[in-house]
Amino acid sequence: MKTWIILFVAILSEVIATSALKASDGFTKLGPSVLVVIGYALAFYFLSLALKVMPVGIAYAIWAGLGIVLTAIIGWIMFGQKLDLAAFLGIALILLGVLVINVFSGTNTL
């Protein structure tokens, strides 16, 4: 259970950093720029902790998949990004892929 929390912290850190990257306006705004550096540093640190226990393919698939989904949702809510039916279908397929890896894959040893 602790490993899943660590992985989730890595995902949230990456999503915050990516959102701050958009808000930094090409690193021209100090606050968001600092958040980018801190967020990505924390993301990779916590991902490295999760990789001590989890298989790299599983951890990275979950990290990347959920990061994409959460970033798309934040882009929609905070930055007014338009998400059409195809985007929502893609998000659903990513979530389905993460679910399949966790529930049905024999490579998930946790």
C-alpha positions, 0 to 999 in steps of 0.5 A: 500500500505504501508503494502505491501512495509513493507512486501517486505522489510521483504522479501528482508532482509530475502533473503539478509540474506540467501544469506549472510549465504551462503557467510559467509562460516559457519560464518568464514567470518566476513562481510557476518556473520554480514550481516546475523544477521542484515538481519534476524533482519530486516526481522523479524522486518518488518514482525512483522510490516506487521503482525499488518495489514495483516493476518498471514497466508497470510503474511507468505505465501507471505514472505516464497514463494517469499523468496524461489523464490528469494533465488533460483534465487540468488543461480543460479546467484551468486553461480552457483546453477543449476536449472533444469526444475523441479526447474523452474516448482516448482518456477512457482508453488510457484509464482502461489500460491502467486498469487492465495492467493492475487487475489482469496482468501477471507482471504486477507483483504487488 
